[in-house]
Amino acid sequence: MQNTEAHTGPVAALVLAAGGGRRLGGRPKALIRYAGRPLVEHAVAVVRAGGCAEVTVVLGADGERVRSTAHLPGCRLVANPDWASGMGSSLRAGLAALPAGVSAALVMLVDTPGVTAAAVSRLLAAHRAGAELAAAAYDGRRGHPVLIGARYFAEAAAGASGDAGARALLASHADRITLVECADVAVPDDLDTPADLARWSAG
């Protein structure tokens, strides 16, 4: 059963931006240019516009260059030295670094430029209405971003391994996930290959 009690605490955005972009020529995904700026700047702007004032960014591949190149004022920057092991390690690092008192984490992947502030805003509204686990849905299929209530942080971290991220947590509590339809305001596709980059750049 989903908790119907409204949540009023702040939601922290957790931007996972540690990937090395192996299929994109080895460039860190955080610094790939999209709409005139690095992807990580775009992701941070989206979650802030969607209503997340507190933003934690997990860096990994070429992290020092990302820090010196990207403009990320006010963000909590977290280094994940184990980034090459997959997204799970970044989720663990990010959850461990969240400030005390947040009621949930909105997990945003840096390589999903089609996710919009409107999608983020809908997930935050679902949380305020009582959802402790929520995910954007696209024509009924679960996608990103994902919102994880604070009561699930420890379980999410324990189950995060390889590239699975929060998959184990969501599978264990499939009946508790609030799916928030976002197909009318966002696109879930990630950016993994040169063809993806060309398509997004053209769009």
Contacts in CASP RR format, 6 or more apart in sequence:
PFRMAT RR
TARGET T0000
AUTHOR 0000-0000-0000
METHOD contacts of the structure
MODEL  1
MQNTEAHTGPVAALVLAAGGGRRLGGRPKALIRYAGRPLVEHAVAVVRAG
GCAEVTVVLGADGERVRSTAHLPGCRLVANPDWASGMGSSLRAGLAALPA
GVSAALVMLVDTPGVTAAAVSRLLAAHRAGAELAAAAYDGRRGHPVLIGA
RYFAEAAAGASGDAGARALLASHADRITLVECADVAVPDDLDTPADLARW
SAG
1 176 0 8 1.000
2 130 0 8 1.000
2 131 0 8 1.000
2 132 0 8 1.000
2 176 0 8 1.000
2 178 0 8 1.000
3 130 0 8 1.000
3 131 0 8 1.000
3 132 0 8 1.000
4 130 0 8 1.000
5 130 0 8 1.000
6 128 0 8 1.000
6 129 0 8 1.000
6 130 0 8 1.000
7 103 0 8 1.000
7 104 0 8 1.000
7 127 0 8 1.000
7 128 0 8 1.000
7 130 0 8 1.000
7 132 0 8 1.000
8 103 0 8 1.000
8 128 0 8 1.000
9 101 0 8 1.000
9 102 0 8 1.000
9 103 0 8 1.000
10 53 0 8 1.000
10 54 0 8 1.000
10 101 0 8 1.000
10 102 0 8 1.000
10 103 0 8 1.000
11 51 0 8 1.000
11 52 0 8 1.000
11 54 0 8 1.000
11 102 0 8 1.000
11 103 0 8 1.000
11 104 0 8 1.000
11 105 0 8 1.000
11 106 0 8 1.000
11 124 0 8 1.000
11 127 0 8 1.000
11 147 0 8 1.000
12 52 0 8 1.000
12 54 0 8 1.000
12 55 0 8 1.000
12 56 0 8 1.000
12 98 0 8 1.000
12 99 0 8 1.000
12 102 0 8 1.000
12 104 0 8 1.000
12 105 0 8 1.000
12 106 0 8 1.000
13 44 0 8 1.000
13 47 0 8 1.000
13 48 0 8 1.000
13 52 0 8 1.000
13 54 0 8 1.000
13 55 0 8 1.000
13 56 0 8 1.000
13 105 0 8 1.000
13 106 0 8 1.000
13 108 0 8 1.000
13 120 0 8 1.000
14 56 0 8 1.000
14 58 0 8 1.000
14 91 0 8 1.000
14 94 0 8 1.000
14 95 0 8 1.000
14 98 0 8 1.000
14 105 0 8 1.000
14 106 0 8 1.000
14 107 0 8 1.000
14 108 0 8 1.000
15 40 0 8 1.000
15 43 0 8 1.000
15 44 0 8 1.000
15 47 0 8 1.000
15 55 0 8 1.000
15 56 0 8 1.000
15 57 0 8 1.000
15 58 0 8 1.000
15 75 0 8 1.000
15 108 0 8 1.000
15 109 0 8 1.000
15 110 0 8 1.000
16 58 0 8 1.000
16 87 0 8 1.000
16 90 0 8 1.000
16 91 0 8 1.000
16 94 0 8 1.000
16 107 0 8 1.000
16 108 0 8 1.000
16 109 0 8 1.000
16 110 0 8 1.000
17 29 0 8 1.000
17 30 0 8 1.000
17 39 0 8 1.000
17 40 0 8 1.000
17 43 0 8 1.000
17 57 0 8 1.000
17 58 0 8 1.000
17 59 0 8 1.000
17 60 0 8 1.000
17 66 0 8 1.000
17 110 0 8 1.000
18 30 0 8 1.000
18 58 0 8 1.000
18 59 0 8 1.000
18 60 0 8 1.000
18 61 0 8 1.000
18 80 0 8 1.000
18 83 0 8 1.000
18 87 0 8 1.000
18 89 0 8 1.000
18 90 0 8 1.000
19 28 0 8 1.000
19 29 0 8 1.000
19 30 0 8 1.000
19 60 0 8 1.000
19 61 0 8 1.000
19 83 0 8 1.000
19 86 0 8 1.000
19 90 0 8 1.000
19 110 0 8 1.000
20 26 0 8 1.000
20 27 0 8 1.000
20 28 0 8 1.000
20 29 0 8 1.000
20 60 0 8 1.000
20 61 0 8 1.000
20 62 0 8 1.000
20 83 0 8 1.000
20 84 0 8 1.000
21 27 0 8 1.000
21 28 0 8 1.000
21 29 0 8 1.000
21 32 0 8 1.000
21 61 0 8 1.000
21 192 0 8 1.000
23 192 0 8 1.000
23 193 0 8 1.000
23 194 0 8 1.000
24 32 0 8 1.000
24 191 0 8 1.000
24 192 0 8 1.000
24 193 0 8 1.000
24 194 0 8 1.000
24 197 0 8 1.000
25 194 0 8 1.000
26 61 0 8 1.000
28 60 0 8 1.000
28 61 0 8 1.000
28 62 0 8 1.000
28 63 0 8 1.000
28 65 0 8 1.000
28 66 0 8 1.000
29 39 0 8 1.000
29 61 0 8 1.000
29 110 0 8 1.000
29 111 0 8 1.000
29 191 0 8 1.000
30 38 0 8 1.000
30 39 0 8 1.000
30 40 0 8 1.000
30 59 0 8 1.000
30 61 0 8 1.000
30 63 0 8 1.000
30 66 0 8 1.000
30 70 0 8 1.000
30 110 0 8 1.000
31 38 0 8 1.000
31 39 0 8 1.000
31 40 0 8 1.000
31 62 0 8 1.000
31 65 0 8 1.000
31 66 0 8 1.000
31 69 0 8 1.000
31 70 0 8 1.000
32 38 0 8 1.000
32 39 0 8 1.000
32 111 0 8 1.000
32 191 0 8 1.000
32 197 0 8 1.000
33 39 0 8 1.000
34 42 0 8 1.000
34 113 0 8 1.000
34 191 0 8 1.000
34 200 0 8 1.000
34 201 0 8 1.000
35 42 0 8 1.000
35 113 0 8 1.000
38 66 0 8 1.000
38 69 0 8 1.000
38 70 0 8 1.000
39 110 0 8 1.000
39 111 0 8 1.000
39 113 0 8 1.000
39 191 0 8 1.000
40 57 0 8 1.000
40 66 0 8 1.000
40 70 0 8 1.000
40 72 0 8 1.000
40 110 0 8 1.000
41 70 0 8 1.000
41 71 0 8 1.000
41 72 0 8 1.000
42 113 0 8 1.000
43 108 0 8 1.000
43 109 0 8 1.000
43 110 0 8 1.000
43 112 0 8 1.000
43 113 0 8 1.000
44 55 0 8 1.000
44 57 0 8 1.000
44 72 0 8 1.000
44 75 0 8 1.000
46 108 0 8 1.000
46 115 0 8 1.000
46 116 0 8 1.000
46 117 0 8 1.000
46 120 0 8 1.000
47 55 0 8 1.000
47 106 0 8 1.000
47 108 0 8 1.000
47 117 0 8 1.000
47 120 0 8 1.000
48 55 0 8 1.000
49 117 0 8 1.000
49 120 0 8 1.000
50 117 0 8 1.000
50 118 0 8 1.000
50 120 0 8 1.000
50 121 0 8 1.000
50 124 0 8 1.000
51 117 0 8 1.000
51 120 0 8 1.000
51 121 0 8 1.000
51 124 0 8 1.000
52 106 0 8 1.000
52 120 0 8 1.000
52 124 0 8 1.000
54 76 0 8 1.000
54 99 0 8 1.000
54 102 0 8 1.000
55 74 0 8 1.000
55 75 0 8 1.000
55 76 0 8 1.000
56 75 0 8 1.000
56 76 0 8 1.000
56 77 0 8 1.000
56 78 0 8 1.000
56 94 0 8 1.000
56 97 0 8 1.000
56 98 0 8 1.000
57 72 0 8 1.000
57 75 0 8 1.000
57 76 0 8 1.000
57 77 0 8 1.000
57 78 0 8 1.000
58 78 0 8 1.000
58 80 0 8 1.000
58 83 0 8 1.000
58 90 0 8 1.000
58 91 0 8 1.000
58 93 0 8 1.000
58 94 0 8 1.000
58 97 0 8 1.000
59 66 0 8 1.000
59 67 0 8 1.000
59 77 0 8 1.000
59 78 0 8 1.000
59 79 0 8 1.000
59 80 0 8 1.000
59 83 0 8 1.000
60 66 0 8 1.000
60 79 0 8 1.000
60 80 0 8 1.000
60 81 0 8 1.000
60 83 0 8 1.000
60 90 0 8 1.000
61 83 0 8 1.000
61 84 0 8 1.000
63 79 0 8 1.000
67 77 0 8 1.000
76 97 0 8 1.000
76 99 0 8 1.000
78 93 0 8 1.000
78 94 0 8 1.000
78 97 0 8 1.000
79 93 0 8 1.000
80 89 0 8 1.000
80 90 0 8 1.000
80 93 0 8 1.000
80 94 0 8 1.000
82 89 0 8 1.000
82 93 0 8 1.000
83 89 0 8 1.000
83 90 0 8 1.000
85 162 0 8 1.000
86 162 0 8 1.000
86 163 0 8 1.000
87 109 0 8 1.000
87 160 0 8 1.000
87 162 0 8 1.000
87 163 0 8 1.000
87 164 0 8 1.000
87 165 0 8 1.000
88 160 0 8 1.000
88 161 0 8 1.000
88 162 0 8 1.000
88 163 0 8 1.000
88 164 0 8 1.000
88 165 0 8 1.000
89 160 0 8 1.000
89 162 0 8 1.000
91 107 0 8 1.000
91 156 0 8 1.000
91 157 0 8 1.000
91 160 0 8 1.000
91 165 0 8 1.000
91 166 0 8 1.000
92 157 0 8 1.000
92 160 0 8 1.000
95 105 0 8 1.000
95 153 0 8 1.000
95 156 0 8 1.000
95 157 0 8 1.000
96 157 0 8 1.000
98 105 0 8 1.000
98 153 0 8 1.000
101 150 0 8 1.000
102 150 0 8 1.000
103 127 0 8 1.000
103 149 0 8 1.000
103 150 0 8 1.000
104 127 0 8 1.000
104 132 0 8 1.000
104 147 0 8 1.000
104 148 0 8 1.000
104 149 0 8 1.000
104 150 0 8 1.000
105 147 0 8 1.000
105 148 0 8 1.000
105 149 0 8 1.000
105 150 0 8 1.000
105 153 0 8 1.000
106 120 0 8 1.000
106 123 0 8 1.000
106 124 0 8 1.000
106 145 0 8 1.000
106 146 0 8 1.000
106 147 0 8 1.000
107 144 0 8 1.000
107 145 0 8 1.000
107 146 0 8 1.000
107 147 0 8 1.000
107 148 0 8 1.000
107 166 0 8 1.000
108 115 0 8 1.000
108 120 0 8 1.000
108 144 0 8 1.000
108 145 0 8 1.000
109 115 0 8 1.000
109 144 0 8 1.000
109 145 0 8 1.000
109 190 0 8 1.000
111 190 0 8 1.000
111 191 0 8 1.000
111 192 0 8 1.000
112 144 0 8 1.000
112 145 0 8 1.000
112 188 0 8 1.000
112 189 0 8 1.000
112 190 0 8 1.000
112 191 0 8 1.000
113 191 0 8 1.000
113 200 0 8 1.000
114 186 0 8 1.000
114 187 0 8 1.000
114 188 0 8 1.000
114 189 0 8 1.000
114 200 0 8 1.000
115 136 0 8 1.000
115 144 0 8 1.000
115 145 0 8 1.000
115 186 0 8 1.000
115 187 0 8 1.000
115 188 0 8 1.000
116 182 0 8 1.000
116 185 0 8 1.000
116 186 0 8 1.000
118 182 0 8 1.000
118 185 0 8 1.000
118 186 0 8 1.000
119 136 0 8 1.000
119 145 0 8 1.000
119 180 0 8 1.000
119 182 0 8 1.000
119 185 0 8 1.000
119 186 0 8 1.000
120 145 0 8 1.000
122 136 0 8 1.000
122 180 0 8 1.000
122 182 0 8 1.000
122 185 0 8 1.000
123 134 0 8 1.000
123 135 0 8 1.000
123 136 0 8 1.000
123 145 0 8 1.000
123 147 0 8 1.000
123 180 0 8 1.000
124 147 0 8 1.000
126 134 0 8 1.000
126 147 0 8 1.000
126 178 0 8 1.000
126 180 0 8 1.000
127 134 0 8 1.000
127 147 0 8 1.000
127 149 0 8 1.000
131 147 0 8 1.000
131 178 0 8 1.000
132 148 0 8 1.000
132 149 0 8 1.000
132 151 0 8 1.000
132 152 0 8 1.000
132 176 0 8 1.000
133 146 0 8 1.000
133 147 0 8 1.000
133 148 0 8 1.000
133 149 0 8 1.000
133 152 0 8 1.000
133 169 0 8 1.000
133 170 0 8 1.000
133 173 0 8 1.000
133 176 0 8 1.000
133 177 0 8 1.000
133 178 0 8 1.000
134 146 0 8 1.000
134 147 0 8 1.000
134 177 0 8 1.000
134 178 0 8 1.000
134 179 0 8 1.000
134 180 0 8 1.000
135 142 0 8 1.000
135 143 0 8 1.000
135 144 0 8 1.000
135 145 0 8 1.000
135 146 0 8 1.000
135 147 0 8 1.000
135 170 0 8 1.000
135 177 0 8 1.000
135 178 0 8 1.000
135 179 0 8 1.000
135 180 0 8 1.000
136 142 0 8 1.000
136 143 0 8 1.000
136 144 0 8 1.000
136 145 0 8 1.000
136 146 0 8 1.000
136 179 0 8 1.000
136 180 0 8 1.000
136 182 0 8 1.000
136 186 0 8 1.000
136 188 0 8 1.000
137 143 0 8 1.000
137 179 0 8 1.000
137 180 0 8 1.000
137 181 0 8 1.000
137 182 0 8 1.000
137 183 0 8 1.000
138 181 0 8 1.000
138 182 0 8 1.000
138 183 0 8 1.000
138 186 0 8 1.000
138 187 0 8 1.000
138 188 0 8 1.000
139 181 0 8 1.000
139 183 0 8 1.000
140 179 0 8 1.000
140 181 0 8 1.000
140 183 0 8 1.000
142 170 0 8 1.000
142 177 0 8 1.000
142 179 0 8 1.000
143 188 0 8 1.000
144 188 0 8 1.000
146 166 0 8 1.000
146 170 0 8 1.000
148 156 0 8 1.000
148 166 0 8 1.000
148 169 0 8 1.000
152 169 0 8 1.000
152 173 0 8 1.000
155 169 0 8 1.000
155 172 0 8 1.000
156 165 0 8 1.000
156 166 0 8 1.000
156 169 0 8 1.000
159 165 0 8 1.000
159 168 0 8 1.000
159 169 0 8 1.000
160 166 0 8 1.000
160 168 0 8 1.000
160 169 0 8 1.000
161 168 0 8 1.000
170 177 0 8 1.000
182 188 0 8 1.000
189 196 0 8 1.000
190 196 0 8 1.000
191 197 0 8 1.000
191 200 0 8 1.000
END
